Each structure stands twice: as C-alpha cells, then as structure tokens.
Amino acid sequence: MDKHTVEIKPETRNHKGFFVQETSYKLMGIEDSGWALICIDEATCHYVDPDNLTTISTPVGLEVEAL
C-alpha cells in the first residue's frame, strides 16, 4: 500500500480513547483488526478509526475525497 498523507477529523480518538492531535499524518496501513495506523514520524504513531481520516494527497490520476 502506498503511504498517503491524511488528516484526521476533529475530536478523533485513538484505540485507547485519547484524543489525537489534529495535523497531517502518513497512513501506514489498515490492520486486520480494522484500525488505521497513522504516523507523524518514526516515533509518533496512532491507531484510529479509518472513518476519521481524510486524504489530502493521492497518487497522480487518483482523486479521493475520503477513505
């Protein structure tokens, strides 16, 4: 899977129930459990509900509003 740059919707919580900072993340993938893994850098990652993500950049020729 290509790593897309995504943003999260306001008041998004991670898998532990904590609020996630509203900023741009790299979508690393979606786990078998259904959680999306997003990362700011190599040390800061969160599992979130994929429904709370919006794509802000996509590969050339592909237009996607939301995941």
N, CA, C and O of each residue as an XYZ file, in Angstrom:
268
protein
N       0.846     -1.187      0.000
C       0.000      0.000      0.000
C       0.883      1.239      0.000
O       1.852      1.307      0.756
N       0.562      2.215     -0.836
C       1.282      3.477     -0.839
C       0.953      4.230      0.441
O      -0.152      4.128      0.974
N       1.927      4.987      0.921
C       1.703      5.790      2.117
C       1.133      7.131      1.689
O       1.818      7.927      1.047
N      -0.116      7.380      2.041
C      -0.796      8.621      1.703
C      -0.704      9.583      2.866
O      -0.635      9.168      4.023
N      -0.702     10.876      2.556
C      -0.784     11.885      3.596
C      -2.264     12.097      3.892
O      -3.067     12.340      2.991
N      -2.604     11.999      5.168
C      -4.001     12.130      5.582
C      -4.113     13.126      6.724
O      -3.133     13.425      7.406
N      -5.306     13.627      6.917
C      -5.648     14.432      8.085
C      -6.745     13.714      8.823
O      -7.431     12.860      8.262
N      -6.912     14.060     10.084
C      -7.966     13.438     10.877
C      -9.092     14.436     11.119
O      -8.884     15.649     11.108
N     -10.266     13.906     11.335
C     -11.416     14.740     11.641
C     -11.292     15.248     13.083
O     -10.648     14.605     13.911
N     -11.908     16.401     13.387
C     -11.872     16.929     14.754
C     -12.395     15.908     15.768
O     -13.307     15.133     15.480
N     -11.803     15.927     16.939
C     -12.186     15.077     18.073
C     -11.985     13.586     17.815
O     -12.678     12.754     18.399
N     -11.029     13.246     16.931
C     -10.696     11.840     16.692
C      -9.962     11.282     17.899
O      -9.087     11.935     18.467
N     -10.328     10.068     18.282
C      -9.671      9.389     19.404
C      -8.919      8.166     18.873
O      -9.301      7.568     17.867
N      -7.848      7.815     19.572
C      -7.096      6.622     19.180
C      -7.730      5.384     19.799
O      -8.777      5.474     20.441
N      -7.108      4.244     19.609
C      -7.664      2.973     20.088
C      -7.711      2.878     21.616
O      -8.382      2.005     22.166
N      -6.996      3.779     22.298
C      -7.023      3.798     23.766
C      -8.025      4.815     24.300
O      -8.222      4.915     25.511
N      -8.663      5.574     23.398
C      -9.671      6.540     23.816
C      -9.145      7.952     24.012
O      -9.895      8.834     24.428
N      -7.868      8.184     23.722
C      -7.286      9.511     23.874
C      -7.438     10.310     22.584
O      -7.392      9.753     21.487
N      -7.620     11.636     22.730
C      -7.714     12.495     21.557
C      -6.383     12.514     20.826
O      -5.322     12.473     21.448
N      -6.446     12.578     19.491
C      -5.264     12.613     18.641
C      -5.112     14.028     18.104
O      -6.090     14.657     17.699
N      -3.870     14.529     18.103
C      -3.572     15.875     17.628
C      -4.002     16.041     16.173
O      -3.715     15.190     15.332
N      -4.694     17.145     15.886
C      -5.140     17.429     14.523
C      -3.970     17.990     13.720
O      -3.579     19.143     13.902
N      -3.423     17.175     12.842
C      -2.314     17.552     11.976
C      -2.255     16.557     10.823
O      -3.118     15.685     10.722
N      -1.276     16.669      9.971
C      -1.109     15.728      8.864
C      -0.343     14.499      9.335
O       0.589     14.605     10.131
N      -0.742     13.338      8.839
C      -0.112     12.062      9.177
C       0.141     11.276      7.908
O      -0.459     11.549      6.868
N       1.022     10.311      7.993
C       1.205      9.328      6.922
C       0.369      8.108      7.287
O       0.490      7.572      8.388
N      -0.472      7.674      6.367
C      -1.244      6.457      6.568
C      -0.324      5.282      6.256
O       0.088      5.096      5.111
N      -0.006      4.496      7.272
C       0.915      3.373      7.118
C       0.182      2.126      6.635
O       0.774      1.267      5.982
N      -1.107      2.029      6.959
C      -1.891      0.884      6.536
C      -3.085      0.685      7.443
O      -3.246      1.376      8.449
N      -3.923     -0.275      7.070
C      -5.086     -0.629      7.874
C      -4.904     -2.074      8.315
O      -4.735     -2.972      7.490
N      -4.941     -2.284      9.617
C      -4.701     -3.598     10.209
C      -5.896     -4.526      9.991
O      -6.993     -4.070      9.667
N      -5.677     -5.825     10.170
C      -6.762     -6.810     10.071
C      -7.860     -6.520     11.087
O      -9.023     -6.857     10.866
N      -7.486     -5.891     12.203
C      -8.451     -5.564     13.249
C      -9.375     -4.412     12.851
O     -10.388     -4.165     13.506
N      -9.013     -3.702     11.759
C      -9.844     -2.601     11.286
C      -9.312     -1.229     11.636
O      -9.831     -0.233     11.132
N      -8.294     -1.136     12.481
C      -7.711      0.144     12.868
C      -6.736      0.616     11.801
O      -5.995     -0.188     11.234
N      -6.730      1.926     11.522
C      -5.761      2.522     10.615
C      -4.557      2.976     11.433
O      -4.719      3.614     12.472
N      -3.345      2.649     10.968
C      -2.121      3.096     11.620
C      -1.649      4.351     10.909
O      -1.355      4.328      9.714
N      -1.578      5.471     11.671
C      -1.112      6.738     11.123
C       0.094      7.201     11.933
O       0.153      6.989     13.144
N       1.057      7.837     11.261
C       2.286      8.273     11.932
C       2.657      9.692     11.520
O       2.485     10.087     10.367
N       3.171     10.453     12.493
C       3.755     11.767     12.211
C       5.218     11.563     11.820
O       5.712     12.178     10.874
N       5.898     10.695     12.560
C       7.297     10.361     12.304
C       7.507      8.924     12.767
O       6.539      8.220     13.055
N       8.746      8.486     12.841
C       9.016      7.091     13.207
C       8.674      6.769     14.657
O       8.515      5.601     15.010
N       8.560      7.794     15.499
C       8.319      7.569     16.924
C       6.892      7.878     17.371
O       6.498      7.487     18.470
N       6.115      8.567     16.548
C       4.778      9.002     16.954
C       3.730      8.448     16.006
O       3.540      8.950     14.898
N       3.052      7.399     16.465
C       2.018      6.752     15.655
C       0.767      6.514     16.497
O       0.837      6.449     17.724
N      -0.364      6.387     15.830
C      -1.638      6.139     16.497
C      -2.460      5.158     15.667
O      -2.372      5.138     14.439
N      -3.256      4.351     16.352
C      -4.286      3.549     15.700
C      -5.591      4.315     15.840
O      -5.988      4.675     16.948
N      -6.263      4.567     14.714
C      -7.529      5.310     14.727
C      -8.533      4.618     13.816
O      -8.177      3.761     13.007
N      -9.790      5.007     13.965
C     -10.855      4.513     13.092
C     -10.646      5.099     11.695
O     -10.565      6.320     11.560
N     -10.556      4.275     10.662
C     -10.345      4.791      9.300
C     -11.420      5.776      8.840
O     -11.161      6.598      7.961
N     -12.609      5.708      9.413
C     -13.677      6.642      9.049
C     -13.356      8.074      9.465
O     -13.990      9.012      8.984
N     -12.372      8.253     10.359
C     -11.992      9.585     10.831
C     -10.844     10.193     10.038
O     -10.272     11.198     10.460
N     -10.494      9.601      8.891
C      -9.398     10.100      8.066
C      -9.920     10.731      6.787
O     -10.924     10.287      6.230
N      -9.237     11.765      6.325
C      -9.491     12.336      5.012
C      -8.160     12.427      4.273
O      -7.143     12.779      4.870
N      -8.157     12.119      3.004
C      -6.950     12.144      2.196
C      -6.677     13.564      1.732
O      -7.581     14.250      1.254
N      -5.415     14.014      1.873
C      -5.069     15.344      1.382
C      -4.097     15.283      0.224
O      -3.893     16.284     -0.462
N      -3.484     14.109     -0.011
C      -2.675     13.941     -1.225
C      -2.787     12.509     -1.683
O      -2.805     11.587     -0.868
N      -2.861     12.321     -2.987
C      -3.039     10.990     -3.550
C      -2.084     10.825     -4.716
O      -1.552     11.814     -5.220
N      -1.854      9.590     -5.156
C      -1.028      9.382     -6.343
C      -1.641     10.084     -7.558
O      -2.852     10.301     -7.605
N      -0.826     10.430     -8.514
C      -1.274     11.128     -9.724
C      -2.383     10.344    -10.413
O      -2.277      9.133    -10.603
N      -3.454     11.053    -10.787
C      -4.552     10.443    -11.511
C      -5.626      9.840    -10.633
O      -6.629      9.351    -11.152
N      -5.455      9.855     -9.316
C      -6.432      9.282     -8.414
C      -7.004     10.390     -7.553
O      -6.271     11.063     -6.829
N      -8.307     10.578     -7.630
C      -8.955     11.621     -6.835
C      -9.811     10.957     -5.773
O     -10.751     10.227     -6.087
N      -9.482     11.214     -4.516
C     -10.199     10.615     -3.404
C     -10.517     11.702     -2.393
O      -9.617     12.421     -1.957
N     -11.772     11.834     -2.016
C     -12.190     12.822     -1.031
C     -11.988     12.309      0.389
O     -11.460     13.026      1.239
N     -12.405     11.073      0.648
C     -12.288     10.483      1.983
C     -12.021      9.005      1.819
O     -12.364      8.405      0.800
N     -11.409      8.426      2.829
C     -11.112      6.985      2.791
C     -12.343      6.199      3.128
O     -12.304      4.969      3.150
